[in-house]
Amino acid sequence: MDVAFLTSVFVTLFVIVDPPGTIPIFMALTGSMTAKQRSKAAWTATGVGMLIIVIFAVFGQFILGYMHISLSALQVSGGLLLLIISLQLLTGKEDEMAASDGVNVALVPLGTPLLGGPGAIVAVMLFAQQAQGSMPRTIGLVVALLTIAAMMFLFMRFSGVISRILGKGGVTLVTRVAGVLLAAISVQMIADGAQAFLTTWGLIPEA
């Protein structure tokens, strides 16, 4: 196993996915759920996020090429979706996104685009290309993905403990902060995608 490659994949995905950063968002979207529903949502979100990442790691280039979609377009679309979600959090409409059994909110926005989003997809596609034909690197990529998946679940699963400590008022405050953070993340994703478009069109020089 290529330990250096494993470390590179893990650190990159940890920064992009940001498991600790999912806590306030998960709390905001699952605040009205029971412990059992939150656990189910955590499992589902983690599974959906990792499934999307793995699918794009294996078939990403083919899928985007077949549909004539650029990585920049993927970034912009993901950013717009997150921006809509952040506005709902800021205006106190997060309950509209949560289904009674916790399944819908686990799929969107938790599973995608928060966990299995454009940033993670692009990163894993690049790492998969680097690991192609190398068994040690392939093993390192798999181990890194499994580790990230475990961290995703644990941070979301035990967010209820934090919720009980903060109380209802604290959770509301965290919800608003999460909305601001998501808005910033979405704007950055849109800006990165737009910059990539302008660079491709030759309107600005490559960095």
Helices and strands as residue ranges (DSSP letters): H 3-17, G 19-21, H 22-30, H 35-66, H 71-90, G 94-97, H 103-105, I 106-115, H 118-131, H 135-157, H 159-200
